[in-house]
Amino acid sequence: MIHQFDTVIIGSGLAGLRAAIEAAKYGSVAVLTKLFPTRSHSTSAQGGIGAALGNEEPDSPEWHLYDTVKGSDYLGDQDAIEIMCEDAIRTIVELEHLGVPFSRTTEGKIAQRRFGGHTRNFGEAPVRRACYSADRTGHAVLSALYEQCKPLGINFFSEFHVLDIVIENNKCHGVIALQIENGEIHVFNAKSTLVASGGYGKVFKTTSNAFASTGDCLSILFNAGLPLEDMEFFQFHPTGLYGLGILITEGVRGEGGVLINVQSERFMERYAPAIKDLAPRDMASRAIMTEIKEGRGIDGKDYVHLDLTRIPNQVLSERFPEITTFCKIYMGIDPSEKPIPVLPTAHYAMGGIPTDADGRVLNDEKAGVIKGLYAAGECACVSVHGANRLGCNSLLDTVVFGRRAGIAMAGENKNAERGNIHRDAIDNAASLIDLTIKRKGDQRIGDVRSELQTDMMDLCSVFRNEQGLKELVSKISIIEDKAEHITLKDKSKIFNTELLDAIEFGHLINLSKVIASSALQREESRGAHFRDDFPQRDDADWLKHTFAFKKERVVEFKHKPVKITKFQPEERKY
Ligand SMILES: Cc1cc2nc3c(=O)[nH]c(=O)nc-3n(C[C@H](O)[C@H](O)[C@H](O)COP(=O)(O)OP(=O)(O)OC[C@H]3O[C@@H](n4cnc5c(N)ncnc54)[C@H](O)[C@@H]3O)c2cc1C
């Protein structure tokens, strides 16, 4: 079936919906999602969205800018970060007017709480900057945006799995997707296409991410010859529930929760004397892993405790109902009575599809763009998070840059011709499905996928080194060959989730290779990328973005300078 739209958006998370609302003011919009729209991972965001409103204590966008630059370990592009921090206040007011039920102060203002790395007066002490809706902030914002989309006549294609994004002669013509319900192929011709397909935490064994976070569209664009930026930087959140990876928001440490080791020591005081448990995530994750490595895990095991018993019961139940329930259901622990076992969990992709500040996708490291192709949200790299994202800056990134991409697409559409996807591309997508279903061999997806996720976790997580990364690259190559021999039990085309798993697994392998190779080439430590064999940050050689390109079965690299405006790199102390 062939559809014609002015704008096609892949993804119904915050980035996709915010862009859709803008683009729909000027033309027809289709939103494609492989899930039901409000089940996108954005719905699980707990802790908050950052903006220097100063509702609870003095704050300023400039302090927010400074914290984000420093948090990024100076790899974030400061012009883009400035846009985000300056636009944050307007954004929160706009979200409130769109219907987001933010939690309130006693005076009725939007309440704000502390989050890691957010400080007053250029690093002096933690500041209350995260606006929140209890611990269901993502759900509140996503539901409000979805309600706004309906009256605007935005067309939702739920449970449509994108198989290809078609680019010819440096112009994007639209998208080819599989309707999951019946296995039909649909073609969406468009003047402009936005990729807002979220993260790819499923490359790792332990992750806070949803099952759908498999990075399909990044992998599709990489295969089409486009670059991926800064893929070595993957954030591990310090507090995942032990053994499960389910997230416990940093917001609890903002309200007085602390990390403790086997000696009941509040160990973050040693690692970040000024802001302690509110150190940025890369530092807190490394601190936890170091405590465990040095034998101070709880009962000799590989976890530490997150103690929330110090938070008054009323605060815990009013502001953190969701995570209190998680602890009770999944761990059998009431966090108001006992500390919770936690371990870092793969959480957020700083790297992604390179874009300019209006979401235009770059086709090289020199700012060339693809006509009609945009990206926003976690899949994109603007880059506002650099080597390490601060908590509550991602929700902000999705809505600020989602909106900007929506406006830019509407502008480009005025003078653009609609693309026309050729028969060859449609036949290729159809044959990918047929070949995957018919493939014969002795491998099962579940086994090979766990092998990949375990290898990524063991060799490419919080600590990395040359030997481990080289081993990982060759292991991924073996897994790539094994994947050629995966057989599906389900041969039908009706709601075949095994088929979708197989397609997604191909993308996970592809992205793992890019992450591991990018980590191997960067011979320094910066933000979330820590190399035991190069433990220092090296600004002389590495204050630059990585651009990874596909070259047959290997990855090739180019680099791009970091945009520095106000803040020169300094030693990162907290
Ligand atoms: C547990 C958790 C808690 C978090 N808490 C916070 C927080 O408190 N504050 C904060 O700032 N950030 C937080 N984050 C990060 C933040 O929530 C995400 O980075 C952000 O919501 C991503 O939004 P998005 O719009 O880019 O994508 P998502 O919300 O992930 O949506 C991706 C969309 O793409 C679609 N899609 C993907 N592939 C395909 C395909 N092949 N075909 C069709 N559709 C496809 C999916 O169906 C989905 O609709 C949290 C993340 C997690 C995992």
The ligand as an SDF file (V2000), in Angstrom:
LIG
                    3D

 53 58  0  0  0  0  0  0  0  0999 V2000
   13.7660    4.0390   32.8040 C   0  0  0  0  0  0  0  0  0  0  0  0
   14.1660    5.3660   32.2290 C   0  0  0  0  0  0  0  0  0  0  0  0
   14.0050    6.5250   32.9720 C   0  0  0  0  0  0  0  0  0  0  0  0
   14.3830    7.7640   32.4420 C   0  0  0  0  0  0  0  0  0  0  0  0
   14.1970    8.8910   33.1940 N   0  0  0  0  0  0  0  0  0  0  0  0
   14.5200   10.1040   32.6580 C   0  0  0  0  0  0  0  0  0  0  0  0
   14.2690   11.3040   33.3840 C   0  0  0  0  0  0  0  0  0  0  0  0
   13.7360   11.2910   34.4800 O   0  0  0  0  0  0  0  0  0  0  0  0
   14.6300   12.4800   32.8140 N   0  0  0  0  0  0  0  0  0  0  0  0
   15.2150   12.5490   31.5750 C   0  0  0  0  0  0  0  0  0  0  0  0
   15.5140   13.6510   31.1060 O   0  0  0  0  0  0  0  0  0  0  0  0
   15.4410   11.4100   30.8510 N   0  0  0  0  0  0  0  0  0  0  0  0
   15.0940   10.2070   31.3660 C   0  0  0  0  0  0  0  0  0  0  0  0
   15.3170    9.0660   30.6210 N   0  0  0  0  0  0  0  0  0  0  0  0
   15.7760    9.1910   29.2260 C   0  0  0  0  0  0  0  0  0  0  0  0
   14.6030    9.6180   28.3360 C   0  0  0  0  0  0  0  0  0  0  0  0
   13.4100    9.0890   28.8390 O   0  0  0  0  0  0  0  0  0  0  0  0
   14.7650    9.1440   26.8840 C   0  0  0  0  0  0  0  0  0  0  0  0
   16.0380    9.4580   26.4150 O   0  0  0  0  0  0  0  0  0  0  0  0
   13.7240    9.8140   25.9880 C   0  0  0  0  0  0  0  0  0  0  0  0
   12.4360    9.6800   26.5270 O   0  0  0  0  0  0  0  0  0  0  0  0
   13.7680    9.2540   24.5820 C   0  0  0  0  0  0  0  0  0  0  0  0
   12.6780    9.7820   23.8660 O   0  0  0  0  0  0  0  0  0  0  0  0
   12.5780    9.6290   22.2960 P   0  0  0  0  0  0  0  0  0  0  0  0
   11.4020   10.4300   21.8710 O   0  0  0  0  0  0  0  0  0  0  0  0
   13.8840    9.9530   21.6740 O   0  0  0  0  0  0  0  0  0  0  0  0
   12.3410    8.0640   22.0480 O   0  0  0  0  0  0  0  0  0  0  0  0
   11.4180    6.9420   22.7410 P   0  0  0  0  0  0  0  0  0  0  0  0
   10.5010    7.4840   23.7460 O   0  0  0  0  0  0  0  0  0  0  0  0
   12.3390    5.8380   23.1370 O   0  0  0  0  0  0  0  0  0  0  0  0
   10.5270    6.4570   21.5280 O   0  0  0  0  0  0  0  0  0  0  0  0
   11.0600    5.7440   20.4160 C   0  0  0  0  0  0  0  0  0  0  0  0
    9.9620    5.5180   19.4100 C   0  0  0  0  0  0  0  0  0  0  0  0
   10.5160    4.9950   18.2110 O   0  0  0  0  0  0  0  0  0  0  0  0
    9.7080    3.9410   17.7430 C   0  0  0  0  0  0  0  0  0  0  0  0
   10.5380    3.0540   16.9160 N   0  0  0  0  0  0  0  0  0  0  0  0
   11.8000    2.6160   17.1550 C   0  0  0  0  0  0  0  0  0  0  0  0
   12.2070    1.8070   16.1510 N   0  0  0  0  0  0  0  0  0  0  0  0
   11.1860    1.7300   15.2740 C   0  0  0  0  0  0  0  0  0  0  0  0
   10.9810    1.0360   14.0510 C   0  0  0  0  0  0  0  0  0  0  0  0
   11.8980    0.2360   13.5070 N   0  0  0  0  0  0  0  0  0  0  0  0
    9.7780    1.1910   13.4280 N   0  0  0  0  0  0  0  0  0  0  0  0
    8.7910    1.9760   13.9510 C   0  0  0  0  0  0  0  0  0  0  0  0
    8.9340    2.6410   15.1070 N   0  0  0  0  0  0  0  0  0  0  0  0
   10.1270    2.5230   15.7530 C   0  0  0  0  0  0  0  0  0  0  0  0
    9.1550    3.2980   18.9940 C   0  0  0  0  0  0  0  0  0  0  0  0
    7.9810    2.5820   18.7220 O   0  0  0  0  0  0  0  0  0  0  0  0
    8.8840    4.5350   19.8520 C   0  0  0  0  0  0  0  0  0  0  0  0
    7.6270    5.0790   19.5320 O   0  0  0  0  0  0  0  0  0  0  0  0
   14.9430    7.8310   31.1420 C   0  0  0  0  0  0  0  0  0  0  0  0
   15.1030    6.6720   30.3960 C   0  0  0  0  0  0  0  0  0  0  0  0
   14.7380    5.4490   30.9400 C   0  0  0  0  0  0  0  0  0  0  0  0
   14.9750    4.2230   30.1060 C   0  0  0  0  0  0  0  0  0  0  0  0
  1  2  1  0
  2  3  1  0
  2 52  2  0
  3  4  2  0
  4  5  1  0
  4 50  1  0
  5  6  2  0
  6  7  1  0
  6 13  1  0
  7  8  2  0
  7  9  1  0
  9 10  1  0
 10 11  2  0
 10 12  1  0
 12 13  2  0
 13 14  1  0
 14 15  1  0
 14 50  1  0
 15 16  1  0
 16 17  1  0
 16 18  1  0
 18 19  1  0
 18 20  1  0
 20 21  1  0
 20 22  1  0
 22 23  1  0
 23 24  1  0
 24 25  2  0
 24 26  1  0
 24 27  1  0
 27 28  1  0
 28 29  2  0
 28 30  1  0
 28 31  1  0
 31 32  1  0
 32 33  1  0
 33 34  1  0
 33 48  1  0
 34 35  1  0
 35 36  1  0
 35 46  1  0
 36 37  1  0
 36 45  1  0
 37 38  2  0
 38 39  1  0
 39 40  1  0
 39 45  2  0
 40 41  1  0
 40 42  2  0
 42 43  1  0
 43 44  2  0
 44 45  1  0
 46 47  1  0
 46 48  1  0
 48 49  1  0
 50 51  2  0
 51 52  1  0
 52 53  1  0
M  END
$$$$
